[in-house]
Amino acid sequence: MGGMAEDSILEIFNRHVKRNGVFKNRDALSPHYIPSNLPYREEQVKELSETVAPILSGRKPENVFIYGKTGTGKTVVTRYVLKRLGEFAKEREIPVNTVYINCRIHNTRSSVFIKIGRELLPDDNFLGLSTAYIYERILGKVREADIRLMVVLDEIDKLKGISETVYALNRANDELEKGSISIIGISNVLTLKDSLDPRTKSTLCQREMIFPPYNAEGLRKILEDRAKEGFREGAVSDGAIALAAAYAARQSGDARYALQLLLRAGDIAEEEGASAVTEEHVEKAKERVEEDIILEMIEALPEQEQILLLAMAKLVLAKKGQKTLGSGEVVITSGEAYEAYSKLARELGKDPVSDRWFREYISELAMYGILNVVQAGKGFRGNTRIIKLLFSPVKIADVLQRVLVA
C-alpha cells in the first residue's frame, strides 16, 4: 500500500482517537434500545403488564395479538414489559422464562422451535433433529421445571405456517401437567388477523392491542429523552430534534424513522468534525435514512418478489433493457422481466410463479415505490408494459445477492 494511502488511514484513526465526538452512548439512539421511560405509551405498558401479570401466580396469561404501523412502539413496549417481568420474577425465584423471536429471521415452525429449545436448553444441540423431537424436548423442560414460558413472535406475518406454529404452541398446554406456554404475536400488517383461519384467530387473538401512530409532540419527547442518553451535553440542537420529529410525523408518526434520522445526523456531524448536531445534519441524514428503509424493505420482501427484483436489477446493470426515447434511462419490458425472472428462479431451484402472479408482484413493488410501471406506447405489442427501477440496481443486487444466493 502506498505511503499516501497509509497516511490517510492513520489520519482517520487519529481523528477518532483524539476527538470526543457528539455521542455519549450511541446505542441509546438505536430503535432496538430499551429505555427506562416510554413516553406516550404509558397506557399500553399498563395494559400489557396487566395481561401478563397472572403468570406470576402460576396462571396462564391470555395470548395477545399486538398490531399497528411501523414505529408505533409495539416491540419496545413488549420488550420493556417482559424485561421488568423477568427481573421481578427472578428476584422472587418464580420460574418465568421469556423468549423473543424475530420471525423475519426465524420464519419457519422448525426454526421457531429451535430458538425456544436453545433458550431453555442451551447445552443441547438441535441441528438436524426433527421438529417433533424438539417440540417434545421443550415440553419436557417446561414440565420438569414448572416453567411459565412467554413466547414473543415479532413480525409474525413473516412466519411461514403461522397457523401450525401457533396451534402447536398453544396445544402444548393440554399436555402440560405443570408449567404453561403463552404467546404474544406482533405485526405491522393491520389486516393479518382477517387472513388467519378461525382456529388460529381465536387462539392468538384472545386479547388484542392496537398501537396508534405517535403525534409530533410524542415524537419530539421521545427524541429529547433519547438525546439526553445518547449525546453529550450541548451536542445536539433543539432545532435538529424538532426537525427530525417533524419529518417522522409526516412518515405516519414513525418513531423508528425519527430515531434513525437523529442517529444518522449524529454520524454525519462526527464525520464532519462538528461539535454539535444541527438541522443541516438532519437534512443530510434524511436521504441516507430513506435509502436504509428501502433496503430494509427489500430484505423483508417475500422470496419470489426478491427473485423478481434481483432479475430486473441484473437486467438493468447488463443494459439489456430498452431505453426510453430521449431520456437515456435504462428500462425493461414486462416480457423481458418475466423471462429474466423465470430463468433466475430456476437457477435458484425455485418454481417461477404464473404470469398473473408476476403482474401482482410488479404492482406491489410499484406500490412500495421501488419501481415504476407505464403502458408501452407505439412500437410495442399488445399489453406490454415498461418498467423502470427507481432505486440503485447496484444496491438492490448487492443486498439480494447476499440474501438469496449466500
C-alpha positions as CSV (number, residue, x, y, z in Angstrom):
1,M,0.0,0.0,0.0
2,G,1.3,3.5,-0.9
3,G,2.5,6.0,1.7
4,M,-0.3,8.5,0.9
5,A,-3.0,5.8,1.4
6,E,-1.3,4.8,4.7
7,D,-1.2,8.4,5.9
8,S,-4.9,8.8,5.1
9,I,-5.8,5.8,7.1
10,L,-3.8,6.9,10.1
11,E,-5.3,10.4,9.9
12,I,-8.8,8.8,10.1
13,F,-7.8,6.6,13.0
14,N,-6.1,9.5,14.9
15,R,-9.1,11.8,14.3
16,H,-11.4,9.2,16.0
17,V,-9.0,8.8,19.0
18,K,-8.4,12.5,19.6
19,R,-12.0,13.8,19.3
20,N,-14.7,13.5,21.9
21,G,-17.4,13.3,19.3
22,V,-21.1,14.2,19.7
23,F,-22.1,10.8,21.1
24,K,-22.1,9.7,24.7
25,N,-23.9,6.4,24.2
26,R,-24.7,5.8,20.5
27,D,-26.7,2.7,21.3
28,A,-29.3,4.8,23.1
29,L,-30.5,6.1,19.7
30,S,-30.9,2.6,18.3
31,P,-34.6,1.5,17.7
32,H,-33.6,-1.7,19.5
33,Y,-32.6,0.0,22.7
34,I,-34.9,-0.4,25.7
35,P,-35.0,3.0,27.5
36,S,-36.0,3.5,31.1
37,N,-39.0,5.5,30.2
38,L,-41.6,5.2,27.3
39,P,-43.4,8.5,26.8
40,Y,-46.8,8.4,25.2
41,R,-47.1,4.6,25.7
42,E,-48.0,4.6,29.4
43,E,-51.4,3.1,28.7
44,Q,-50.1,0.3,26.5
45,V,-47.4,-0.5,29.1
46,K,-50.1,-0.8,31.8
47,E,-52.4,-2.9,29.7
48,L,-49.7,-5.4,28.6
49,S,-48.5,-5.6,32.2
50,E,-52.0,-6.4,33.4
51,T,-52.3,-9.0,30.7
52,V,-49.1,-10.9,31.5
53,A,-49.2,-10.5,35.4
54,P,-51.2,-13.7,36.0
55,I,-48.1,-15.7,35.0
56,L,-46.5,-14.7,38.4
57,S,-49.2,-16.5,40.4
58,G,-49.0,-19.7,38.2
59,R,-51.9,-18.9,35.9
60,K,-51.5,-18.9,32.1
61,P,-52.0,-15.4,30.7
62,E,-54.2,-14.9,27.7
63,N,-52.4,-14.9,24.3
64,V,-52.1,-11.4,22.9
65,F,-52.0,-10.0,19.4
66,I,-50.4,-6.6,19.1
67,Y,-50.6,-4.7,15.8
68,G,-50.0,-1.2,14.5
69,K,-47.9,0.6,11.8
70,T,-44.1,0.5,11.8
71,G,-42.6,2.6,14.5
72,T,-45.5,2.8,16.9
73,G,-43.7,1.2,19.8
74,K,-45.1,-2.3,19.7
75,T,-41.7,-4.1,20.1
76,V,-40.1,-1.7,22.5
77,V,-43.2,-1.8,24.8
78,T,-43.3,-5.6,24.7
79,R,-39.6,-6.0,25.5
80,Y,-39.8,-3.3,28.2
81,V,-42.7,-5.1,30.0
82,L,-41.1,-8.5,29.6
83,K,-37.7,-7.2,30.9
84,R,-39.4,-5.9,34.0
85,L,-41.4,-9.1,34.3
86,G,-38.2,-11.2,34.2
87,E,-36.5,-9.0,36.8
88,F,-39.5,-9.2,39.1
89,A,-39.8,-13.0,38.7
90,K,-36.0,-13.6,39.2
91,E,-36.0,-11.6,42.5
92,R,-38.8,-13.8,43.8
93,E,-37.5,-17.0,42.3
94,I,-40.6,-17.5,40.2
95,P,-39.8,-19.8,37.2
96,V,-40.8,-17.4,34.4
97,N,-39.0,-17.5,31.1
98,T,-39.5,-15.2,28.1
99,V,-38.2,-16.0,24.6
100,Y,-38.2,-13.2,22.0
101,I,-38.2,-14.4,18.4
102,N,-38.0,-12.2,15.3
103,C,-39.9,-14.1,12.6
104,R,-38.2,-12.3,9.8
105,I,-35.1,-14.3,10.8
106,H,-36.8,-17.4,12.3
107,N,-39.5,-17.7,9.7
108,T,-40.5,-21.4,9.9
109,R,-42.0,-23.6,12.7
110,S,-38.8,-25.6,12.9
111,S,-36.6,-22.5,13.4
112,V,-39.0,-21.1,16.0
113,F,-38.8,-24.4,18.0
114,I,-35.1,-24.5,17.7
115,K,-34.8,-20.9,19.0
116,I,-37.1,-21.8,22.0
117,G,-35.1,-25.0,22.6
118,R,-31.8,-23.2,22.7
119,E,-33.1,-20.7,25.2
120,L,-34.5,-23.4,27.5
121,L,-31.8,-26.0,26.9
122,P,-28.6,-24.1,26.0
123,D,-26.4,-27.2,26.3
124,D,-28.4,-29.2,23.7
125,N,-27.7,-29.3,20.0
126,F,-30.9,-29.2,18.0
127,L,-29.5,-29.1,14.5
128,G,-30.6,-32.0,12.3
129,L,-33.3,-33.1,14.8
130,S,-36.9,-33.4,13.8
131,T,-39.4,-30.7,14.7
132,A,-41.5,-33.2,16.6
133,Y,-38.5,-34.2,18.8
134,I,-37.5,-30.6,19.5
135,Y,-41.2,-29.9,20.5
136,E,-41.2,-32.8,22.9
137,R,-37.9,-31.7,24.4
138,I,-39.3,-28.2,25.0
139,L,-42.4,-29.6,26.7
140,G,-40.3,-31.9,28.8
141,K,-38.2,-29.0,30.1
142,V,-41.3,-26.8,30.8
143,R,-43.0,-29.7,32.6
144,E,-39.9,-30.7,34.6
145,A,-39.0,-27.2,35.8
146,D,-42.6,-26.0,36.1
147,I,-41.7,-23.1,33.7
148,R,-44.2,-20.4,32.8
149,L,-43.0,-19.7,29.3
150,M,-43.9,-16.5,27.3
151,V,-43.0,-16.6,23.6
152,V,-42.9,-13.4,21.6
153,L,-43.4,-13.8,17.9
154,D,-42.4,-10.5,16.4
155,E,-43.2,-9.8,12.8
156,I,-45.4,-12.9,13.0
157,D,-46.7,-12.1,9.5
158,K,-43.3,-13.3,8.1
159,L,-43.7,-16.7,9.7
160,K,-44.4,-19.5,7.1
161,G,-47.2,-21.7,8.6
162,I,-48.5,-19.3,11.2
163,S,-51.5,-21.5,11.9
164,E,-49.4,-24.7,12.6
165,T,-46.9,-22.9,14.8
166,V,-49.5,-21.0,16.9
167,Y,-51.7,-24.1,17.2
168,A,-48.7,-26.3,18.3
169,L,-47.5,-23.8,21.0
170,N,-51.0,-23.3,22.4
171,R,-51.9,-27.0,22.2
172,A,-48.9,-27.8,24.3
173,N,-50.8,-26.6,27.4
174,D,-53.2,-29.5,27.0
175,E,-50.2,-31.9,27.5
176,L,-48.6,-30.0,30.4
177,E,-49.4,-31.0,34.0
178,K,-47.0,-28.3,35.2
179,G,-45.9,-25.1,33.6
180,S,-47.5,-23.2,30.7
181,I,-46.8,-21.6,27.3
182,S,-48.3,-18.2,26.3
183,I,-47.9,-16.3,23.0
184,I,-47.5,-12.6,22.2
185,G,-47.8,-12.0,18.4
186,I,-46.7,-8.7,16.9
187,S,-47.4,-7.5,13.4
188,N,-47.3,-4.3,11.2
189,V,-49.9,-5.8,8.9
190,L,-53.2,-4.4,10.1
191,T,-55.2,-6.9,8.0
192,L,-53.3,-10.0,9.1
193,K,-56.0,-11.1,11.6
194,D,-58.5,-11.3,8.8
195,S,-56.3,-13.7,6.8
196,L,-55.9,-16.2,9.8
197,D,-58.1,-19.3,9.8
198,P,-60.8,-19.2,12.6
199,R,-58.9,-21.6,14.9
200,T,-55.7,-19.6,14.8
201,K,-57.6,-16.3,15.1
202,S,-59.4,-17.5,18.3
203,T,-56.1,-18.9,19.7
204,L,-53.8,-15.9,19.0
205,C,-56.3,-13.1,19.5
206,Q,-57.6,-13.9,22.9
207,R,-56.7,-10.3,23.6
208,E,-55.8,-7.6,21.1
209,M,-53.9,-4.4,21.4
210,I,-53.8,-1.7,18.7
211,F,-50.9,0.8,18.8
212,P,-51.8,4.2,17.2
213,P,-49.1,6.3,15.5
214,Y,-47.2,8.9,17.5
215,N,-48.0,12.6,17.0
216,A,-45.3,15.3,16.5
217,E,-45.3,16.1,20.3
218,G,-44.8,12.5,21.2
219,L,-42.0,12.0,18.7
220,R,-40.3,15.2,20.0
221,K,-40.5,13.9,23.6
222,I,-39.0,10.5,22.6
223,L,-36.1,12.2,20.8
224,E,-35.5,14.6,23.7
225,D,-35.3,11.6,26.1
226,R,-33.1,9.6,23.9
227,A,-30.9,12.6,23.0
228,K,-30.1,13.1,26.8
229,E,-28.9,9.5,27.0
230,G,-27.2,9.3,23.6
231,F,-25.5,12.7,23.1
232,R,-23.0,14.7,25.1
233,E,-24.4,17.7,26.8
234,G,-24.9,20.5,24.2
235,A,-24.1,18.2,21.3
236,V,-27.5,18.3,19.6
237,S,-29.6,21.5,18.9
238,D,-33.3,21.8,19.7
239,G,-33.8,22.7,16.1
240,A,-32.3,19.3,15.0
241,I,-34.6,17.4,17.3
242,A,-37.7,19.4,16.2
243,L,-36.9,18.8,12.5
244,A,-36.3,15.1,13.0
245,A,-39.7,14.9,14.8
246,A,-41.5,16.9,12.1
247,Y,-40.1,14.6,9.3
248,A,-41.1,11.5,11.3
249,A,-44.6,12.9,11.9
250,R,-45.1,13.1,8.1
251,Q,-44.0,9.4,7.9
252,S,-47.2,8.2,9.7
253,G,-45.8,9.0,13.2
254,D,-42.9,6.6,12.9
255,A,-40.6,6.7,16.0
256,R,-38.2,4.3,14.4
257,Y,-37.7,6.7,11.5
258,A,-37.2,9.6,13.9
259,L,-34.5,7.8,15.8
260,Q,-32.8,6.7,12.6
261,L,-32.7,10.3,11.5
262,L,-31.2,11.6,14.6
263,L,-28.7,8.8,14.8
264,R,-27.6,9.3,11.2
265,A,-27.4,13.1,11.7
266,G,-25.0,12.4,14.6
267,D,-22.9,10.2,12.4
268,I,-22.7,12.9,9.8
269,A,-21.8,15.5,12.4
270,E,-18.9,13.3,13.6
271,E,-17.7,12.7,10.0
272,E,-17.6,16.5,9.5
273,G,-15.8,17.0,12.8
274,A,-18.7,19.2,14.1
275,S,-19.2,19.8,17.8
276,A,-23.0,19.6,17.6
277,V,-25.8,18.1,15.5
278,T,-27.7,20.8,13.6
279,E,-30.7,21.0,11.3
280,E,-28.4,20.8,8.4
281,H,-27.1,17.4,9.6
282,V,-30.7,16.2,9.8
283,E,-31.4,17.3,6.3
284,K,-28.3,15.4,5.1
285,A,-29.4,12.3,7.1
286,K,-32.8,12.2,5.5
287,E,-31.5,10.8,2.2
288,R,-29.4,8.2,3.9
289,V,-32.2,7.0,6.2
290,E,-34.7,6.8,3.3
291,E,-32.2,4.6,1.5
292,D,-31.7,2.4,4.6
293,I,-35.5,2.0,4.9
294,I,-35.8,0.9,1.2
295,L,-33.0,-1.6,1.6
296,E,-34.7,-3.0,4.8
297,M,-37.9,-3.3,2.9
298,I,-36.2,-5.1,0.1
299,E,-34.6,-7.6,2.6
300,A,-38.1,-8.2,4.0
301,L,-39.9,-8.9,0.7
302,P,-41.3,-12.4,0.0
303,E,-38.7,-14.6,-1.7
304,Q,-40.4,-14.6,-5.1
305,E,-40.6,-10.8,-5.2
306,Q,-36.9,-10.7,-4.2
307,I,-36.0,-13.0,-7.1
308,L,-38.0,-10.8,-9.5
309,L,-36.3,-7.7,-8.3
310,L,-32.8,-9.2,-8.5
311,A,-33.5,-10.3,-12.0
312,M,-34.6,-6.8,-13.0
313,A,-31.6,-5.2,-11.3
314,K,-29.3,-7.6,-13.2
315,L,-31.0,-6.8,-16.5
316,V,-30.6,-3.1,-16.0
317,L,-26.9,-3.5,-15.0
318,A,-26.3,-5.5,-18.1
319,K,-28.0,-2.8,-20.1
320,K,-30.2,-5.4,-21.8
321,G,-33.3,-3.4,-21.4
322,Q,-34.8,-1.0,-23.9
323,K,-34.1,2.8,-23.4
324,T,-37.0,5.3,-23.3
325,L,-37.0,7.7,-26.1
326,G,-34.8,10.8,-25.3
327,S,-34.3,10.1,-21.6
328,G,-31.4,7.8,-21.8
329,E,-32.7,5.8,-18.8
330,V,-32.4,2.0,-18.9
331,V,-35.9,0.4,-18.8
332,I,-37.1,-3.1,-19.4
333,T,-40.3,-4.5,-20.8
334,S,-42.6,-6.7,-18.8
335,G,-41.8,-9.6,-21.2
336,E,-38.1,-9.2,-20.6
337,A,-38.6,-9.0,-16.9
338,Y,-40.7,-12.2,-16.8
339,E,-38.2,-14.1,-18.9
340,A,-35.3,-13.0,-16.7
341,Y,-37.2,-13.7,-13.5
342,S,-38.2,-17.3,-14.7
343,K,-34.6,-18.0,-15.6
344,L,-33.2,-16.8,-12.3
345,A,-35.9,-18.6,-10.2
346,R,-34.9,-21.9,-11.9
347,E,-31.2,-21.2,-11.3
348,L,-32.1,-20.8,-7.6
349,G,-34.1,-24.0,-7.5
350,K,-37.5,-22.3,-7.3
351,D,-40.6,-22.7,-9.5
352,P,-41.5,-19.5,-11.3
353,V,-44.9,-18.1,-10.5
354,S,-47.6,-17.7,-13.2
355,D,-47.9,-14.6,-15.4
356,R,-50.8,-13.5,-13.3
357,W,-48.9,-13.6,-10.0
358,F,-45.9,-12.0,-11.8
359,R,-48.2,-9.0,-12.6
360,E,-49.4,-8.9,-9.0
361,Y,-45.8,-8.7,-7.8
362,I,-44.9,-6.0,-10.2
363,S,-47.9,-3.9,-8.9
364,E,-46.8,-4.5,-5.3
365,L,-43.2,-3.4,-6.0
366,A,-44.6,-0.3,-7.7
367,M,-46.8,0.4,-4.7
368,Y,-43.7,0.3,-2.5
369,G,-42.0,2.9,-4.7
370,I,-39.2,0.6,-5.8
371,L,-40.1,0.7,-9.4
372,N,-42.4,2.5,-11.9
373,V,-44.7,0.9,-14.5
374,V,-46.2,2.5,-17.5
375,Q,-48.1,1.2,-20.5
376,A,-45.8,0.9,-23.6
377,G,-46.6,3.2,-26.5
378,K,-46.3,2.7,-30.2
379,G,-43.8,0.1,-31.4
380,F,-44.6,-2.4,-28.7
381,R,-47.0,-5.4,-28.9
382,G,-50.3,-5.8,-27.1
383,N,-50.3,-5.0,-23.3
384,T,-46.6,-4.7,-23.0
385,R,-45.6,-2.5,-20.0
386,I,-42.4,-0.6,-19.5
387,I,-40.7,-1.0,-16.1
388,K,-38.1,1.4,-14.6
389,L,-36.3,0.8,-11.3
390,L,-36.5,3.8,-9.0
391,F,-33.7,2.6,-6.8
392,S,-30.0,1.8,-7.4
393,P,-29.8,-1.5,-9.2
394,V,-26.2,-2.0,-7.8
395,K,-27.5,-1.7,-4.2
396,I,-30.5,-3.9,-5.0
397,A,-28.2,-6.6,-6.5
398,D,-25.8,-6.4,-3.5
399,V,-28.5,-6.9,-1.0
400,L,-30.4,-9.6,-2.8
401,Q,-27.3,-11.5,-3.9
402,R,-26.4,-11.8,-0.3
403,V,-29.9,-12.8,0.9
404,L,-30.8,-15.2,-1.9
405,V,-27.5,-16.7,-3.0
406,A,-25.3,-16.7,0.1
